[in-house]
Amino acid sequence: MKITAEISLYPLTGDYAATIKAYIKELNNFPQLDVRTHALSTEVFGEYSTVMNAIQSATLTVFEQDPAAVLVAKYLNRDRRG
């Protein structure tokens, strides 16, 4: 099943931009996903298990390295691109 995830990461540290860039870079390590970055969120398109695994992996990395971060996620059970 194809899904769409819209995610926003809010690191609660001074160097938040580097953390967000690293998070998006990790998502882009999954070539079977389409990752689109916008001003306030990132959209991830692909197969359910691949999207979920990518988000889980990138989030675990941030949560282990940063003292505090918030991840807001919305999931749609279809490919919103059309």
N, CA, C and O of each residue as an XYZ file, in Angstrom:
328
protein
N       0.843     -1.176      0.000
C       0.000      0.000      0.000
C       0.886      1.237      0.000
O       1.833      1.330      0.781
N       0.579      2.181     -0.873
C       1.290      3.460     -0.922
C       0.678      4.405      0.110
O      -0.542      4.465      0.267
N       1.548      5.146      0.813
C       1.081      6.127      1.790
C       1.824      7.445      1.611
O       2.819      7.535      0.892
N       1.304      8.459      2.290
C       1.949      9.760      2.388
C       2.111     10.075      3.863
O       1.170      9.927      4.643
N       3.300     10.510      4.245
C       3.547     10.979      5.608
C       3.978     12.432      5.531
O       4.814     12.797      4.704
N       3.412     13.251      6.385
C       3.852     14.643      6.508
C       4.415     14.793      7.911
O       3.710     14.582      8.898
N       5.693     15.160      7.995
C       6.359     15.210      9.291
C       7.023     16.566      9.505
O       7.460     17.231      8.565
N       7.081     16.949     10.780
C       7.791     18.164     11.192
C       8.607     17.817     12.424
O       8.081     17.279     13.398
N       9.884     18.126     12.374
C      10.789     17.863     13.485
C      11.149     19.179     14.158
O      11.514     20.150     13.495
N      11.042     19.197     15.478
C      11.370     20.392     16.257
C      12.393     20.036     17.333
O      12.014     19.705     18.456
N      13.692     20.100     17.004
C      14.712     19.878     18.029
C      14.688     21.041     19.023
O      14.637     22.205     18.624
N      14.722     20.730     20.279
C      14.663     21.768     21.317
C      16.071     22.120     21.778
O      16.368     22.145     22.972
N      16.936     22.392     20.793
C      18.332     22.744     21.058
C      18.691     23.971     20.234
O      17.942     24.378     19.346
N      19.831     24.548     20.535
C      20.266     25.749     19.834
C      20.592     25.512     18.369
O      20.288     26.355     17.525
N      21.209     24.374     18.055
C      21.621     24.085     16.685
C      20.583     23.203     16.001
O      20.897     22.114     15.523
N      19.357     23.681     15.962
C      18.253     22.868     15.438
C      18.349     22.627     13.936
O      17.931     21.572     13.458
N      18.887     23.579     13.185
C      18.939     23.447     11.724
C      19.791     22.252     11.307
O      19.418     21.522     10.388
N      20.906     22.045     11.955
C      21.777     20.911     11.614
C      21.080     19.586     11.887
O      21.219     18.638     11.115
N      20.341     19.518     12.971
C      19.608     18.294     13.305
C      18.535     18.007     12.272
O      18.373     16.861     11.851
N      17.804     19.022     11.860
C      16.750     18.837     10.860
C      17.351     18.407      9.523
O      16.818     17.511      8.869
N      18.450     19.032      9.113
C      19.103     18.659      7.857
C      19.598     17.215      7.890
O      19.479     16.498      6.897
N      20.152     16.784      9.020
C      20.623     15.406      9.155
C      19.456     14.423      9.102
O      19.579     13.341      8.529
N      18.336     14.795      9.694
C      17.135     13.954      9.688
C      16.644     13.760      8.249
O      16.357     12.636      7.838
N      16.550     14.838      7.496
C      16.095     14.762      6.110
C      17.092     13.983      5.260
O      16.695     13.222      4.378
N      18.377     14.168      5.522
C      19.395     13.417      4.791
C      19.227     11.922      5.024
O      19.361     11.131      4.091
N      18.937     11.530      6.254
C      18.729     10.109      6.547
C      17.501      9.571      5.813
O      17.523      8.443      5.320
N      16.440     10.359      5.734
C      15.261      9.929      4.971
C      15.615      9.727      3.502
O      15.115      8.804      2.858
N      16.472     10.585      2.980
C      16.868     10.489      1.580
C      17.788      9.304      1.294
O      18.070      9.011      0.133
N      18.258      8.618      2.341
C      19.065      7.416      2.158
C      18.221      6.230      1.694
O      18.763      5.172      1.373
N      16.914      6.397      1.658
C      16.007      5.354      1.183
C      15.614      5.714     -0.253
O      14.682      6.492     -0.454
N      16.309      5.160     -1.256
C      16.078      5.582     -2.643
C      14.683      5.271     -3.170
O      14.251      5.875     -4.151
N      13.981      4.351     -2.547
C      12.645      4.006     -3.029
C      11.575      4.995     -2.547
O      10.402      4.853     -2.891
N      11.973      5.984     -1.759
C      11.037      7.000     -1.267
C      11.186      8.299     -2.046
O      12.261      8.616     -2.557
N      10.098      9.038     -2.126
C      10.111     10.399     -2.650
C       9.976     11.319     -1.445
O       8.930     11.343     -0.796
N      11.025     12.076     -1.142
C      11.048     12.973      0.013
C      11.021     14.403     -0.503
O      11.898     14.820     -1.260
N      10.005     15.147     -0.084
C       9.846     16.540     -0.516
C       9.846     17.448      0.704
O       9.006     17.321      1.594
N      10.798     18.357      0.726
C      10.958     19.253      1.863
C      10.303     20.598      1.561
O      10.503     21.172      0.490
N       9.528     21.084      2.506
C       8.856     22.380      2.406
C       9.305     23.253      3.575
O      10.095     22.805      4.407
N       8.829     24.454      3.649
C       9.269     25.399      4.679
C       8.987     24.902      6.103
O       9.812     25.097      6.995
N       7.844     24.268      6.321
C       7.469     23.878      7.681
C       7.323     22.381      7.886
O       7.103     21.933      9.011
N       7.440     21.597      6.817
C       7.280     20.152      6.963
C       7.976     19.428      5.822
O       8.446     20.039      4.862
N       8.028     18.121      5.954
C       8.584     17.255      4.919
C       7.550     16.195      4.607
O       6.952     15.612      5.512
N       7.339     15.945      3.326
C       6.431     14.886      2.905
C       7.259     13.695      2.436
O       8.277     13.851      1.761
N       6.798     12.504      2.809
C       7.462     11.271      2.411
C       6.422     10.391      1.730
O       5.364     10.116      2.296
N       6.731      9.950      0.510
C       5.816      9.138     -0.281
C       6.467      7.797     -0.571
O       7.644      7.733     -0.925
N       5.697      6.723     -0.419
C       6.222      5.406     -0.761
C       5.382      4.301     -0.166
O       4.280      4.524      0.335
N       5.936      3.095     -0.235
C       5.265      1.942      0.345
C       5.237      2.068      1.866
O       6.190      2.543      2.483
N       4.133      1.635      2.449
C       3.903      1.780      3.892
C       5.116      1.354      4.723
O       5.615      2.135      5.533
N       5.585      0.136      4.528
C       6.655     -0.375      5.387
C       7.950      0.412      5.205
O       8.689      0.614      6.169
N       8.230      0.851      3.997
C       9.458      1.613      3.751
C       9.375      2.995      4.385
O      10.335      3.450      5.008
N       8.239      3.665      4.231
C       8.044      4.984      4.855
C       8.175      4.876      6.366
O       8.877      5.667      6.995
N       7.502      3.901      6.938
C       7.525      3.757      8.400
C       8.926      3.411      8.907
O       9.362      3.936      9.931
N       9.633      2.527      8.193
C      11.000      2.173      8.593
C      11.941      3.364      8.503
O      12.790      3.552      9.375
N      11.800      4.166      7.460
C      12.662      5.342      7.295
C      12.421      6.351      8.415
O      13.369      6.869      9.004
N      11.163      6.626      8.703
C      10.842      7.581      9.771
C      11.297      7.049     11.122
O      11.836      7.799     11.935
N      11.084      5.757     11.366
C      11.515      5.163     12.630
C      13.030      5.269     12.795
O      13.513      5.637     13.866
N      13.770      4.953     11.756
C      15.230      4.996     11.818
C      15.746      6.419     12.051
O      16.589      6.644     12.919
N      15.236      7.373     11.274
C      15.689      8.763     11.413
C      15.305      9.332     12.770
O      16.076     10.079     13.372
N      14.129      8.988     13.250
C      13.667      9.499     14.545
C      14.492      8.911     15.691
O      14.851      9.624     16.629
N      14.791      7.623     15.617
C      15.615      6.994     16.657
C      16.980      7.677     16.745
O      17.485      7.926     17.840
N      17.571      7.977     15.592
C      18.867      8.658     15.577
C      18.795     10.003     16.297
O      19.653     10.315     17.123
N      17.776     10.795     15.983
C      17.620     12.107     16.629
C      17.371     11.951     18.121
O      17.999     12.636     18.929
N      16.470     11.064     18.492
C      16.116     10.903     19.899
C      17.295     10.402     20.728
O      17.389     10.715     21.915
N      18.197      9.628     20.120
C      19.378      9.149     20.843
C      20.444     10.231     20.965
O      21.206     10.235     21.932
N      20.512     11.153     19.999
C      21.585     12.144     19.980
C      21.213     13.483     20.591
O      22.085     14.183     21.107
N      19.952     13.856     20.546
C      19.535     15.159     21.046
C      18.895     15.021     22.423
O      18.225     14.025     22.698
N      19.096     16.007     23.285
C      18.491     15.927     24.620
C      16.971     16.035     24.597
O      16.299     15.494     25.476
N      16.423     16.725     23.603
C      14.963     16.863     23.510
C      14.592     17.250     22.085
O      15.204     18.133     21.483
N      13.572     16.569     21.557
C      13.071     16.878     20.220
C      11.623     16.426     20.134
O      11.211     15.469     20.790
N      10.866     17.130     19.316
C       9.460     16.809     19.094
C       9.299     16.433     17.618
O       9.803     17.129     16.736
N       8.595     15.331     17.357
C       8.266     14.947     15.996
C       6.751     14.923     15.869
O       6.062     14.225     16.614
N       6.239     15.700     14.908
C       4.807     15.725     14.616
C       4.633     15.024     13.276
O       5.295     15.368     12.297
N       3.735     14.032     13.235
C       3.551     13.254     12.013
C       2.073     13.060     11.707
O       1.248     12.840     12.593
N       1.773     13.151     10.406
C       0.430     12.846      9.902
C       0.605     11.814      8.800
O       1.521     11.910      7.982
N      -0.282     10.825      8.787
C      -0.209      9.761      7.793
C      -1.514      9.679      7.020
O      -2.601      9.780      7.589
N      -1.386      9.495      5.711
C      -2.548      9.341      4.842
C      -2.391      8.008      4.105
O      -1.327      7.711      3.562
N      -3.449      7.221      4.095
C      -3.341      5.876      3.519
C      -3.526      5.874      1.993
O      -4.223      5.024      1.438
N      -2.898      6.825      1.346
C      -2.821      6.875     -0.116
C      -1.685      7.811     -0.507
O      -1.163      8.558      0.319
N      -1.321      7.757     -1.756
C      -0.284      8.630     -2.286
C      -0.935      9.942     -2.689
O      -1.686      9.991     -3.663
N      -0.656     10.992     -1.955
C      -1.298     12.292     -2.150
C      -0.834     13.000     -3.423
O      -1.439     13.989     -3.838
N       0.220     12.508     -4.035
C       0.724     13.162     -5.247
C      -0.236     13.046     -6.420
O      -0.089     13.758     -7.414
N      -1.206     12.166     -6.317
C      -2.180     12.086     -7.406
C      -2.413     10.721     -7.795
O      -3.206     10.464     -8.701
